[in-house]
Amino acid sequence: MKKSNLALAATVSTLIAVGSSLISAPAMAASKEKCYGIAAAGQNDCATKTSSCAGTSKVDNQGDAFIAVPKGLCGKISGGSLEPKES
């Protein structure tokens, strides 16, 4: 492979990796709120104190793991909290 093709392939790979990391962290729309303590293991939306990124919570209902839900819904979910809880 020519050097220019290798450089292009490396650039494309980098852009794909960066794009994937941006997509995996959901944007919090104004109509959403963080609901802590309700995510199933491996289903959290973003990093926590004890896990490095989205989808890495270790146990169901981990207190510092959240998922984005429509505003007003979290308070209606058993175990849901708008603030992180002790795990």
Distance bins in CASP14 RR format, pairs under 12 A and 6 or more apart:
PFRMAT RR
TARGET T0000
AUTHOR 0000-0000-0000
RMODE 2
METHOD distances of the structure
MODEL  1
1 7 0 0 0 0 0 1 0 0 0 0 0
1 8 0 0 0 0 1 0 0 0 0 0 0
1 9 1 0 0 1 0 0 0 0 0 0 0
1 10 0 0 0 0 0 1 0 0 0 0 0
2 8 0 0 0 0 1 0 0 0 0 0 0
2 9 0 0 0 0 0 1 0 0 0 0 0
3 9 0 0 0 0 0 1 0 0 0 0 0
3 10 0 0 0 0 0 1 0 0 0 0 0
4 10 0 0 0 0 0 1 0 0 0 0 0
4 11 0 0 0 0 0 1 0 0 0 0 0
5 11 0 0 0 0 0 1 0 0 0 0 0
5 12 0 0 0 0 0 1 0 0 0 0 0
6 12 0 0 0 0 0 1 0 0 0 0 0
6 13 0 0 0 0 0 1 0 0 0 0 0
7 13 0 0 0 0 0 1 0 0 0 0 0
7 14 0 0 0 0 0 1 0 0 0 0 0
8 14 0 0 0 0 0 1 0 0 0 0 0
8 15 0 0 0 0 0 1 0 0 0 0 0
9 15 0 0 0 0 0 1 0 0 0 0 0
9 16 0 0 0 0 0 1 0 0 0 0 0
10 16 0 0 0 0 0 1 0 0 0 0 0
10 17 0 0 0 0 0 1 0 0 0 0 0
11 17 0 0 0 0 0 1 0 0 0 0 0
11 18 0 0 0 0 0 1 0 0 0 0 0
12 18 0 0 0 0 0 1 0 0 0 0 0
12 19 0 0 0 0 0 1 0 0 0 0 0
13 19 0 0 0 0 0 1 0 0 0 0 0
13 20 0 0 0 0 0 1 0 0 0 0 0
14 20 0 0 0 0 0 1 0 0 0 0 0
14 21 0 0 0 0 0 1 0 0 0 0 0
15 21 0 0 0 0 0 1 0 0 0 0 0
15 22 0 0 0 0 0 1 0 0 0 0 0
16 22 0 0 0 0 0 1 0 0 0 0 0
16 23 0 0 0 0 0 1 0 0 0 0 0
17 23 0 0 0 0 0 1 0 0 0 0 0
17 24 0 0 0 0 0 1 0 0 0 0 0
18 24 0 0 0 0 0 1 0 0 0 0 0
18 25 0 0 0 0 0 1 0 0 0 0 0
19 25 0 0 0 0 0 1 0 0 0 0 0
20 53 0 0 0 0 0 1 0 0 0 0 0
20 54 0 0 0 0 0 1 0 0 0 0 0
21 46 0 0 0 0 0 1 0 0 0 0 0
21 47 0 0 0 0 0 1 0 0 0 0 0
21 52 0 0 0 0 0 1 0 0 0 0 0
21 53 0 0 0 0 1 0 0 0 0 0 0
21 54 0 0 0 0 1 0 0 0 0 0 0
22 54 0 0 0 0 0 1 0 0 0 0 0
23 54 0 0 0 0 1 0 0 0 0 0 0
24 44 0 0 0 0 0 1 0 0 0 0 0
24 45 0 0 0 0 1 0 0 0 0 0 0
24 46 0 0 0 0 1 0 0 0 0 0 0
24 47 0 0 0 0 0 1 0 0 0 0 0
24 52 0 0 0 0 0 1 0 0 0 0 0
24 53 1 0 0 1 0 0 0 0 0 0 0
24 54 1 0 1 0 0 0 0 0 0 0 0
24 55 0 0 0 0 1 0 0 0 0 0 0
24 56 0 0 0 0 0 1 0 0 0 0 0
25 44 0 0 0 0 0 1 0 0 0 0 0
25 45 1 0 0 1 0 0 0 0 0 0 0
25 46 1 0 1 0 0 0 0 0 0 0 0
25 47 0 0 0 0 1 0 0 0 0 0 0
25 52 0 0 0 0 0 1 0 0 0 0 0
25 53 1 0 0 1 0 0 0 0 0 0 0
25 54 1 0 1 0 0 0 0 0 0 0 0
25 55 0 0 0 0 0 1 0 0 0 0 0
25 68 0 0 0 0 0 1 0 0 0 0 0
26 32 0 0 0 0 1 0 0 0 0 0 0
26 34 0 0 0 0 0 1 0 0 0 0 0
26 43 0 0 0 0 0 1 0 0 0 0 0
26 44 0 0 0 0 0 1 0 0 0 0 0
26 45 1 0 1 0 0 0 0 0 0 0 0
26 46 1 0 0 1 0 0 0 0 0 0 0
26 53 0 0 0 0 0 1 0 0 0 0 0
26 54 1 0 0 1 0 0 0 0 0 0 0
26 55 0 0 0 0 0 1 0 0 0 0 0
26 66 0 0 0 0 0 1 0 0 0 0 0
26 67 0 0 0 0 1 0 0 0 0 0 0
26 68 1 0 1 0 0 0 0 0 0 0 0
26 69 0 0 0 0 0 1 0 0 0 0 0
27 45 0 0 0 0 0 1 0 0 0 0 0
27 46 0 0 0 0 0 1 0 0 0 0 0
27 68 0 0 0 0 1 0 0 0 0 0 0
28 34 1 0 0 1 0 0 0 0 0 0 0
28 35 0 0 0 0 0 1 0 0 0 0 0
28 45 0 0 0 0 1 0 0 0 0 0 0
28 46 0 0 0 0 1 0 0 0 0 0 0
28 66 0 0 0 0 0 1 0 0 0 0 0
28 67 0 0 0 0 0 1 0 0 0 0 0
28 68 1 0 1 0 0 0 0 0 0 0 0
28 69 0 0 0 0 0 1 0 0 0 0 0
28 70 0 0 0 0 0 1 0 0 0 0 0
28 71 0 0 0 0 0 1 0 0 0 0 0
29 68 1 0 0 1 0 0 0 0 0 0 0
29 69 0 0 0 0 0 1 0 0 0 0 0
29 70 0 0 0 0 1 0 0 0 0 0 0
29 71 0 0 0 0 1 0 0 0 0 0 0
30 68 0 0 0 0 0 1 0 0 0 0 0
30 70 0 0 0 0 0 1 0 0 0 0 0
30 71 0 0 0 0 1 0 0 0 0 0 0
31 68 0 0 0 0 1 0 0 0 0 0 0
31 69 0 0 0 0 0 1 0 0 0 0 0
31 70 1 0 0 1 0 0 0 0 0 0 0
31 71 1 0 1 0 0 0 0 0 0 0 0
31 72 0 0 0 0 1 0 0 0 0 0 0
31 73 0 0 0 0 0 1 0 0 0 0 0
32 45 0 0 0 0 1 0 0 0 0 0 0
32 66 0 0 0 0 0 1 0 0 0 0 0
32 67 0 0 0 0 1 0 0 0 0 0 0
32 68 1 0 1 0 0 0 0 0 0 0 0
32 69 1 0 0 1 0 0 0 0 0 0 0
32 70 1 0 0 1 0 0 0 0 0 0 0
32 71 1 0 0 1 0 0 0 0 0 0 0
32 72 0 0 0 0 1 0 0 0 0 0 0
32 73 0 0 0 0 1 0 0 0 0 0 0
32 74 0 0 0 0 1 0 0 0 0 0 0
32 82 0 0 0 0 0 1 0 0 0 0 0
33 45 0 0 0 0 0 1 0 0 0 0 0
33 66 0 0 0 0 1 0 0 0 0 0 0
33 67 0 0 0 0 0 1 0 0 0 0 0
33 68 1 0 0 1 0 0 0 0 0 0 0
33 69 1 0 0 1 0 0 0 0 0 0 0
33 70 1 0 0 1 0 0 0 0 0 0 0
33 71 1 0 1 0 0 0 0 0 0 0 0
33 72 1 0 0 1 0 0 0 0 0 0 0
33 73 1 0 0 1 0 0 0 0 0 0 0
33 74 1 0 1 0 0 0 0 0 0 0 0
33 75 0 0 0 0 1 0 0 0 0 0 0
33 76 0 0 0 0 0 1 0 0 0 0 0
33 77 0 0 0 0 0 1 0 0 0 0 0
33 80 0 0 0 0 0 1 0 0 0 0 0
33 81 0 0 0 0 0 1 0 0 0 0 0
33 82 1 0 0 1 0 0 0 0 0 0 0
33 83 0 0 0 0 0 1 0 0 0 0 0
34 44 0 0 0 0 0 1 0 0 0 0 0
34 45 1 0 0 1 0 0 0 0 0 0 0
34 46 0 0 0 0 1 0 0 0 0 0 0
34 48 0 0 0 0 0 1 0 0 0 0 0
34 63 0 0 0 0 0 1 0 0 0 0 0
34 64 0 0 0 0 0 1 0 0 0 0 0
34 65 0 0 0 0 1 0 0 0 0 0 0
34 66 1 0 1 0 0 0 0 0 0 0 0
34 67 1 0 0 1 0 0 0 0 0 0 0
34 68 1 0 0 1 0 0 0 0 0 0 0
34 69 0 0 0 0 1 0 0 0 0 0 0
34 70 0 0 0 0 0 1 0 0 0 0 0
34 71 0 0 0 0 0 1 0 0 0 0 0
34 72 0 0 0 0 0 1 0 0 0 0 0
34 73 0 0 0 0 0 1 0 0 0 0 0
34 74 1 0 0 1 0 0 0 0 0 0 0
34 75 0 0 0 0 0 1 0 0 0 0 0
34 80 0 0 0 0 0 1 0 0 0 0 0
34 81 0 0 0 0 1 0 0 0 0 0 0
34 82 1 0 0 1 0 0 0 0 0 0 0
34 83 0 0 0 0 1 0 0 0 0 0 0
34 84 0 0 0 0 1 0 0 0 0 0 0
34 85 0 0 0 0 0 1 0 0 0 0 0
35 44 0 0 0 0 0 1 0 0 0 0 0
35 45 0 0 0 0 1 0 0 0 0 0 0
35 61 0 0 0 0 0 1 0 0 0 0 0
35 63 0 0 0 0 0 1 0 0 0 0 0
35 65 0 0 0 0 1 0 0 0 0 0 0
35 66 1 0 1 0 0 0 0 0 0 0 0
35 67 1 0 1 0 0 0 0 0 0 0 0
35 68 1 0 0 1 0 0 0 0 0 0 0
35 69 1 0 1 0 0 0 0 0 0 0 0
35 70 0 0 0 0 1 0 0 0 0 0 0
35 71 0 0 0 0 0 1 0 0 0 0 0
35 72 0 0 0 0 1 0 0 0 0 0 0
35 73 1 0 0 1 0 0 0 0 0 0 0
35 74 1 1 0 0 0 0 0 0 0 0 0
35 75 1 0 0 1 0 0 0 0 0 0 0
35 76 0 0 0 0 1 0 0 0 0 0 0
35 77 1 0 0 1 0 0 0 0 0 0 0
35 78 0 0 0 0 0 1 0 0 0 0 0
35 79 0 0 0 0 1 0 0 0 0 0 0
35 80 1 0 1 0 0 0 0 0 0 0 0
35 81 1 0 0 1 0 0 0 0 0 0 0
35 82 1 0 0 1 0 0 0 0 0 0 0
35 83 0 0 0 0 0 1 0 0 0 0 0
35 84 0 0 0 0 0 1 0 0 0 0 0
35 85 0 0 0 0 0 1 0 0 0 0 0
36 44 0 0 0 0 1 0 0 0 0 0 0
36 45 0 0 0 0 0 1 0 0 0 0 0
36 46 0 0 0 0 0 1 0 0 0 0 0
36 48 0 0 0 0 1 0 0 0 0 0 0
36 49 0 0 0 0 0 1 0 0 0 0 0
36 57 0 0 0 0 0 1 0 0 0 0 0
36 61 0 0 0 0 1 0 0 0 0 0 0
36 62 0 0 0 0 1 0 0 0 0 0 0
36 63 1 0 1 0 0 0 0 0 0 0 0
36 64 1 0 0 1 0 0 0 0 0 0 0
36 65 1 0 0 1 0 0 0 0 0 0 0
36 66 1 0 1 0 0 0 0 0 0 0 0
36 67 0 0 0 0 1 0 0 0 0 0 0
36 68 0 0 0 0 0 1 0 0 0 0 0
36 69 0 0 0 0 0 1 0 0 0 0 0
36 74 0 0 0 0 1 0 0 0 0 0 0
36 75 0 0 0 0 0 1 0 0 0 0 0
36 77 0 0 0 0 0 1 0 0 0 0 0
36 79 0 0 0 0 1 0 0 0 0 0 0
36 80 1 0 0 1 0 0 0 0 0 0 0
36 81 1 0 1 0 0 0 0 0 0 0 0
36 82 1 0 0 1 0 0 0 0 0 0 0
36 83 1 0 0 1 0 0 0 0 0 0 0
36 84 1 0 1 0 0 0 0 0 0 0 0
36 85 1 0 1 0 0 0 0 0 0 0 0
36 86 0 0 0 0 0 1 0 0 0 0 0
36 87 0 0 0 0 1 0 0 0 0 0 0
37 43 0 0 0 0 0 1 0 0 0 0 0
37 44 0 0 0 0 1 0 0 0 0 0 0
37 45 0 0 0 0 0 1 0 0 0 0 0
37 48 0 0 0 0 0 1 0 0 0 0 0
37 57 0 0 0 0 1 0 0 0 0 0 0
37 59 0 0 0 0 0 1 0 0 0 0 0
37 60 0 0 0 0 1 0 0 0 0 0 0
37 61 1 0 1 0 0 0 0 0 0 0 0
37 62 1 0 0 1 0 0 0 0 0 0 0
37 63 1 0 1 0 0 0 0 0 0 0 0
37 64 0 0 0 0 1 0 0 0 0 0 0
37 65 1 0 0 1 0 0 0 0 0 0 0
37 66 1 0 0 1 0 0 0 0 0 0 0
37 67 0 0 0 0 1 0 0 0 0 0 0
37 69 0 0 0 0 0 1 0 0 0 0 0
37 74 0 0 0 0 1 0 0 0 0 0 0
37 75 0 0 0 0 0 1 0 0 0 0 0
37 77 0 0 0 0 1 0 0 0 0 0 0
37 78 0 0 0 0 0 1 0 0 0 0 0
37 79 1 0 0 1 0 0 0 0 0 0 0
37 80 1 0 1 0 0 0 0 0 0 0 0
37 81 1 0 0 1 0 0 0 0 0 0 0
37 82 0 0 0 0 0 1 0 0 0 0 0
37 83 0 0 0 0 0 1 0 0 0 0 0
37 84 0 0 0 0 1 0 0 0 0 0 0
37 85 1 0 0 1 0 0 0 0 0 0 0
37 86 0 0 0 0 0 1 0 0 0 0 0
37 87 0 0 0 0 1 0 0 0 0 0 0
38 44 0 0 0 0 1 0 0 0 0 0 0
38 45 0 0 0 0 0 1 0 0 0 0 0
38 57 0 0 0 0 0 1 0 0 0 0 0
38 60 0 0 0 0 1 0 0 0 0 0 0
38 61 1 0 0 1 0 0 0 0 0 0 0
38 62 0 0 0 0 1 0 0 0 0 0 0
38 63 0 0 0 0 1 0 0 0 0 0 0
38 65 0 0 0 0 1 0 0 0 0 0 0
38 66 1 0 0 1 0 0 0 0 0 0 0
38 67 1 0 0 1 0 0 0 0 0 0 0
38 68 0 0 0 0 0 1 0 0 0 0 0
38 69 0 0 0 0 1 0 0 0 0 0 0
38 73 0 0 0 0 1 0 0 0 0 0 0
38 74 1 0 0 1 0 0 0 0 0 0 0
38 75 0 0 0 0 1 0 0 0 0 0 0
38 76 0 0 0 0 0 1 0 0 0 0 0
38 77 1 0 1 0 0 0 0 0 0 0 0
38 78 0 0 0 0 1 0 0 0 0 0 0
38 79 1 0 0 1 0 0 0 0 0 0 0
38 80 1 0 1 0 0 0 0 0 0 0 0
38 81 0 0 0 0 1 0 0 0 0 0 0
38 82 0 0 0 0 0 1 0 0 0 0 0
38 85 0 0 0 0 0 1 0 0 0 0 0
39 45 1 0 0 1 0 0 0 0 0 0 0
39 46 0 0 0 0 0 1 0 0 0 0 0
39 48 0 0 0 0 1 0 0 0 0 0 0
39 51 0 0 0 0 0 1 0 0 0 0 0
39 54 0 0 0 0 1 0 0 0 0 0 0
39 55 0 0 0 0 1 0 0 0 0 0 0
39 56 0 0 0 0 0 1 0 0 0 0 0
39 57 1 0 1 0 0 0 0 0 0 0 0
39 58 0 0 0 0 0 1 0 0 0 0 0
39 59 0 0 0 0 1 0 0 0 0 0 0
39 60 1 0 0 1 0 0 0 0 0 0 0
39 61 1 0 0 1 0 0 0 0 0 0 0
39 62 1 0 0 1 0 0 0 0 0 0 0
39 63 0 0 0 0 1 0 0 0 0 0 0
39 64 0 0 0 0 1 0 0 0 0 0 0
39 65 1 0 1 0 0 0 0 0 0 0 0
39 66 1 0 0 1 0 0 0 0 0 0 0
39 67 1 0 1 0 0 0 0 0 0 0 0
39 68 0 0 0 0 0 1 0 0 0 0 0
39 69 0 0 0 0 0 1 0 0 0 0 0
39 74 0 0 0 0 0 1 0 0 0 0 0
39 77 0 0 0 0 0 1 0 0 0 0 0
39 79 0 0 0 0 0 1 0 0 0 0 0
39 80 0 0 0 0 1 0 0 0 0 0 0
39 81 0 0 0 0 0 1 0 0 0 0 0
39 84 0 0 0 0 0 1 0 0 0 0 0
39 85 0 0 0 0 0 1 0 0 0 0 0
39 87 0 0 0 0 0 1 0 0 0 0 0
40 55 0 0 0 0 1 0 0 0 0 0 0
40 57 0 0 0 0 1 0 0 0 0 0 0
40 58 0 0 0 0 0 1 0 0 0 0 0
40 59 0 0 0 0 1 0 0 0 0 0 0
40 60 1 0 1 0 0 0 0 0 0 0 0
40 61 0 0 0 0 1 0 0 0 0 0 0
40 62 0 0 0 0 1 0 0 0 0 0 0
40 65 0 0 0 0 1 0 0 0 0 0 0
40 67 0 0 0 0 1 0 0 0 0 0 0
41 48 0 0 0 0 0 1 0 0 0 0 0
41 51 0 0 0 0 1 0 0 0 0 0 0
41 55 0 0 0 0 1 0 0 0 0 0 0
41 56 0 0 0 0 1 0 0 0 0 0 0
41 57 1 0 1 0 0 0 0 0 0 0 0
41 58 1 0 0 1 0 0 0 0 0 0 0
41 59 1 0 1 0 0 0 0 0 0 0 0
41 60 1 0 1 0 0 0 0 0 0 0 0
41 61 0 0 0 0 1 0 0 0 0 0 0
41 62 1 0 0 1 0 0 0 0 0 0 0
41 63 0 0 0 0 0 1 0 0 0 0 0
41 65 0 0 0 0 1 0 0 0 0 0 0
41 87 0 0 0 0 0 1 0 0 0 0 0
42 48 0 0 0 0 0 1 0 0 0 0 0
42 51 0 0 0 0 1 0 0 0 0 0 0
42 52 0 0 0 0 0 1 0 0 0 0 0
42 53 0 0 0 0 0 1 0 0 0 0 0
42 54 0 0 0 0 1 0 0 0 0 0 0
42 55 1 0 1 0 0 0 0 0 0 0 0
42 56 1 0 0 1 0 0 0 0 0 0 0
42 57 1 0 1 0 0 0 0 0 0 0 0
42 58 1 0 0 1 0 0 0 0 0 0 0
42 59 0 0 0 0 1 0 0 0 0 0 0
42 60 0 0 0 0 1 0 0 0 0 0 0
42 61 0 0 0 0 0 1 0 0 0 0 0
42 62 0 0 0 0 1 0 0 0 0 0 0
42 65 0 0 0 0 1 0 0 0 0 0 0
42 67 0 0 0 0 0 1 0 0 0 0 0
43 51 0 0 0 0 0 1 0 0 0 0 0
43 54 0 0 0 0 1 0 0 0 0 0 0
43 55 1 0 0 1 0 0 0 0 0 0 0
43 56 0 0 0 0 1 0 0 0 0 0 0
43 57 1 0 0 1 0 0 0 0 0 0 0
43 58 0 0 0 0 0 1 0 0 0 0 0
43 59 0 0 0 0 0 1 0 0 0 0 0
43 60 0 0 0 0 1 0 0 0 0 0 0
43 61 0 0 0 0 0 1 0 0 0 0 0
43 62 0 0 0 0 1 0 0 0 0 0 0
43 65 0 0 0 0 1 0 0 0 0 0 0
43 66 0 0 0 0 0 1 0 0 0 0 0
43 67 1 0 0 1 0 0 0 0 0 0 0
43 68 0 0 0 0 0 1 0 0 0 0 0
44 50 0 0 0 0 0 1 0 0 0 0 0
44 51 1 0 0 1 0 0 0 0 0 0 0
44 52 0 0 0 0 0 1 0 0 0 0 0
44 53 0 0 0 0 1 0 0 0 0 0 0
44 54 1 0 0 1 0 0 0 0 0 0 0
44 55 1 0 1 0 0 0 0 0 0 0 0
44 56 1 0 0 1 0 0 0 0 0 0 0
44 57 1 0 1 0 0 0 0 0 0 0 0
44 58 0 0 0 0 1 0 0 0 0 0 0
44 59 0 0 0 0 0 1 0 0 0 0 0
44 60 0 0 0 0 0 1 0 0 0 0 0
44 61 0 0 0 0 0 1 0 0 0 0 0
44 62 1 0 0 1 0 0 0 0 0 0 0
44 63 0 0 0 0 1 0 0 0 0 0 0
44 64 0 0 0 0 1 0 0 0 0 0 0
44 65 1 1 0 0 0 0 0 0 0 0 0
44 66 1 0 0 1 0 0 0 0 0 0 0
44 67 1 0 0 1 0 0 0 0 0 0 0
44 68 0 0 0 0 0 1 0 0 0 0 0
44 84 0 0 0 0 0 1 0 0 0 0 0
44 87 0 0 0 0 0 1 0 0 0 0 0
45 51 0 0 0 0 0 1 0 0 0 0 0
45 53 0 0 0 0 1 0 0 0 0 0 0
45 54 1 0 1 0 0 0 0 0 0 0 0
45 55 1 0 0 1 0 0 0 0 0 0 0
45 56 0 0 0 0 0 1 0 0 0 0 0
45 57 0 0 0 0 1 0 0 0 0 0 0
45 65 0 0 0 0 1 0 0 0 0 0 0
45 66 1 0 0 1 0 0 0 0 0 0 0
45 67 1 0 1 0 0 0 0 0 0 0 0
45 68 1 0 1 0 0 0 0 0 0 0 0
45 69 0 0 0 0 1 0 0 0 0 0 0
46 52 0 0 0 0 0 1 0 0 0 0 0
46 53 1 0 0 1 0 0 0 0 0 0 0
46 54 1 0 1 0 0 0 0 0 0 0 0
46 55 0 0 0 0 1 0 0 0 0 0 0
46 56 0 0 0 0 1 0 0 0 0 0 0
46 57 0 0 0 0 0 1 0 0 0 0 0
46 64 0 0 0 0 0 1 0 0 0 0 0
46 65 0 0 0 0 1 0 0 0 0 0 0
46 66 1 0 0 1 0 0 0 0 0 0 0
46 67 0 0 0 0 1 0 0 0 0 0 0
46 68 0 0 0 0 1 0 0 0 0 0 0
46 84 0 0 0 0 0 1 0 0 0 0 0
47 53 1 0 1 0 0 0 0 0 0 0 0
47 54 1 0 0 1 0 0 0 0 0 0 0
47 55 0 0 0 0 1 0 0 0 0 0 0
47 56 1 0 0 1 0 0 0 0 0 0 0
47 57 0 0 0 0 1 0 0 0 0 0 0
47 62 0 0 0 0 0 1 0 0 0 0 0
47 64 0 0 0 0 1 0 0 0 0 0 0
47 65 0 0 0 0 1 0 0 0 0 0 0
47 66 0 0 0 0 0 1 0 0 0 0 0
48 54 0 0 0 0 1 0 0 0 0 0 0
48 55 0 0 0 0 1 0 0 0 0 0 0
48 56 1 0 0 1 0 0 0 0 0 0 0
48 57 1 0 0 1 0 0 0 0 0 0 0
48 58 0 0 0 0 1 0 0 0 0 0 0
48 59 0 0 0 0 0 1 0 0 0 0 0
48 62 1 0 0 1 0 0 0 0 0 0 0
48 63 0 0 0 0 1 0 0 0 0 0 0
48 64 1 0 1 0 0 0 0 0 0 0 0
48 65 1 0 1 0 0 0 0 0 0 0 0
48 66 0 0 0 0 1 0 0 0 0 0 0
48 67 0 0 0 0 0 1 0 0 0 0 0
48 84 1 0 0 1 0 0 0 0 0 0 0
48 85 0 0 0 0 0 1 0 0 0 0 0
48 87 0 0 0 0 1 0 0 0 0 0 0
49 56 0 0 0 0 0 1 0 0 0 0 0
49 57 0 0 0 0 0 1 0 0 0 0 0
49 58 0 0 0 0 0 1 0 0 0 0 0
49 62 0 0 0 0 1 0 0 0 0 0 0
49 63 0 0 0 0 1 0 0 0 0 0 0
49 64 1 0 1 0 0 0 0 0 0 0 0
49 65 0 0 0 0 1 0 0 0 0 0 0
49 66 0 0 0 0 0 1 0 0 0 0 0
49 84 0 0 0 0 1 0 0 0 0 0 0
49 85 0 0 0 0 0 1 0 0 0 0 0
49 86 0 0 0 0 0 1 0 0 0 0 0
49 87 0 0 0 0 1 0 0 0 0 0 0
50 56 0 0 0 0 1 0 0 0 0 0 0
50 57 0 0 0 0 1 0 0 0 0 0 0
50 58 1 0 0 1 0 0 0 0 0 0 0
50 59 0 0 0 0 1 0 0 0 0 0 0
50 62 1 0 0 1 0 0 0 0 0 0 0
50 63 0 0 0 0 1 0 0 0 0 0 0
50 64 1 0 0 1 0 0 0 0 0 0 0
50 65 0 0 0 0 1 0 0 0 0 0 0
50 84 0 0 0 0 0 1 0 0 0 0 0
50 86 0 0 0 0 0 1 0 0 0 0 0
50 87 1 0 0 1 0 0 0 0 0 0 0
51 57 1 0 1 0 0 0 0 0 0 0 0
51 58 1 0 0 1 0 0 0 0 0 0 0
51 59 0 0 0 0 0 1 0 0 0 0 0
51 62 1 0 0 1 0 0 0 0 0 0 0
51 63 0 0 0 0 0 1 0 0 0 0 0
51 64 0 0 0 0 1 0 0 0 0 0 0
51 65 1 0 0 1 0 0 0 0 0 0 0
51 66 0 0 0 0 0 1 0 0 0 0 0
51 87 0 0 0 0 0 1 0 0 0 0 0
52 58 0 0 0 0 0 1 0 0 0 0 0
52 65 0 0 0 0 0 1 0 0 0 0 0
53 65 0 0 0 0 0 1 0 0 0 0 0
54 65 0 0 0 0 1 0 0 0 0 0 0
54 66 0 0 0 0 0 1 0 0 0 0 0
54 67 0 0 0 0 1 0 0 0 0 0 0
54 68 0 0 0 0 0 1 0 0 0 0 0
55 62 0 0 0 0 0 1 0 0 0 0 0
55 65 0 0 0 0 1 0 0 0 0 0 0
55 66 0 0 0 0 0 1 0 0 0 0 0
55 67 0 0 0 0 1 0 0 0 0 0 0
56 62 0 0 0 0 1 0 0 0 0 0 0
56 64 0 0 0 0 0 1 0 0 0 0 0
56 65 0 0 0 0 1 0 0 0 0 0 0
57 63 0 0 0 0 1 0 0 0 0 0 0
57 64 0 0 0 0 1 0 0 0 0 0 0
57 65 1 1 0 0 0 0 0 0 0 0 0
57 66 0 0 0 0 1 0 0 0 0 0 0
57 67 0 0 0 0 1 0 0 0 0 0 0
57 87 0 0 0 0 1 0 0 0 0 0 0
58 64 0 0 0 0 0 1 0 0 0 0 0
58 65 0 0 0 0 1 0 0 0 0 0 0
58 87 0 0 0 0 1 0 0 0 0 0 0
59 65 0 0 0 0 1 0 0 0 0 0 0
59 87 1 0 0 1 0 0 0 0 0 0 0
60 79 0 0 0 0 0 1 0 0 0 0 0
60 87 0 0 0 0 0 1 0 0 0 0 0
61 67 0 0 0 0 0 1 0 0 0 0 0
61 77 0 0 0 0 0 1 0 0 0 0 0
61 78 0 0 0 0 1 0 0 0 0 0 0
61 79 1 0 0 1 0 0 0 0 0 0 0
61 80 0 0 0 0 1 0 0 0 0 0 0
61 81 0 0 0 0 0 1 0 0 0 0 0
61 85 0 0 0 0 1 0 0 0 0 0 0
61 86 0 0 0 0 0 1 0 0 0 0 0
61 87 0 0 0 0 1 0 0 0 0 0 0
62 79 0 0 0 0 0 1 0 0 0 0 0
62 80 0 0 0 0 0 1 0 0 0 0 0
62 81 0 0 0 0 0 1 0 0 0 0 0
62 84 0 0 0 0 1 0 0 0 0 0 0
62 85 0 0 0 0 1 0 0 0 0 0 0
62 86 0 0 0 0 0 1 0 0 0 0 0
62 87 1 0 1 0 0 0 0 0 0 0 0
63 79 0 0 0 0 1 0 0 0 0 0 0
63 80 0 0 0 0 1 0 0 0 0 0 0
63 81 1 0 0 1 0 0 0 0 0 0 0
63 83 0 0 0 0 1 0 0 0 0 0 0
63 84 1 0 0 1 0 0 0 0 0 0 0
63 85 1 0 1 0 0 0 0 0 0 0 0
63 86 1 0 0 1 0 0 0 0 0 0 0
63 87 1 0 1 0 0 0 0 0 0 0 0
64 81 0 0 0 0 0 1 0 0 0 0 0
64 83 0 0 0 0 1 0 0 0 0 0 0
64 84 1 0 1 0 0 0 0 0 0 0 0
64 85 1 0 0 1 0 0 0 0 0 0 0
64 86 0 0 0 0 1 0 0 0 0 0 0
64 87 1 0 1 0 0 0 0 0 0 0 0
65 80 0 0 0 0 0 1 0 0 0 0 0
65 81 0 0 0 0 0 1 0 0 0 0 0
65 84 0 0 0 0 1 0 0 0 0 0 0
65 85 0 0 0 0 1 0 0 0 0 0 0
65 87 0 0 0 0 1 0 0 0 0 0 0
66 74 0 0 0 0 1 0 0 0 0 0 0
66 77 0 0 0 0 0 1 0 0 0 0 0
66 80 0 0 0 0 1 0 0 0 0 0 0
66 81 0 0 0 0 1 0 0 0 0 0 0
66 82 0 0 0 0 1 0 0 0 0 0 0
66 83 0 0 0 0 1 0 0 0 0 0 0
66 84 1 0 0 1 0 0 0 0 0 0 0
66 85 0 0 0 0 0 1 0 0 0 0 0
67 73 0 0 0 0 0 1 0 0 0 0 0
67 74 0 0 0 0 1 0 0 0 0 0 0
67 77 0 0 0 0 1 0 0 0 0 0 0
67 80 0 0 0 0 1 0 0 0 0 0 0
67 81 0 0 0 0 0 1 0 0 0 0 0
68 74 0 0 0 0 1 0 0 0 0 0 0
68 82 0 0 0 0 0 1 0 0 0 0 0
69 75 0 0 0 0 1 0 0 0 0 0 0
69 76 0 0 0 0 1 0 0 0 0 0 0
69 77 1 0 0 1 0 0 0 0 0 0 0
69 80 0 0 0 0 1 0 0 0 0 0 0
69 81 0 0 0 0 0 1 0 0 0 0 0
69 82 0 0 0 0 0 1 0 0 0 0 0
70 76 0 0 0 0 0 1 0 0 0 0 0
70 77 0 0 0 0 0 1 0 0 0 0 0
71 82 0 0 0 0 0 1 0 0 0 0 0
72 80 0 0 0 0 0 1 0 0 0 0 0
72 82 0 0 0 0 1 0 0 0 0 0 0
73 80 0 0 0 0 1 0 0 0 0 0 0
73 82 0 0 0 0 0 1 0 0 0 0 0
74 80 1 0 1 0 0 0 0 0 0 0 0
74 81 1 0 0 1 0 0 0 0 0 0 0
74 82 1 0 1 0 0 0 0 0 0 0 0
74 83 0 0 0 0 0 1 0 0 0 0 0
75 81 1 0 0 1 0 0 0 0 0 0 0
75 82 1 0 0 1 0 0 0 0 0 0 0
75 83 0 0 0 0 0 1 0 0 0 0 0
76 82 0 0 0 0 0 1 0 0 0 0 0
79 85 0 0 0 0 1 0 0 0 0 0 0
END
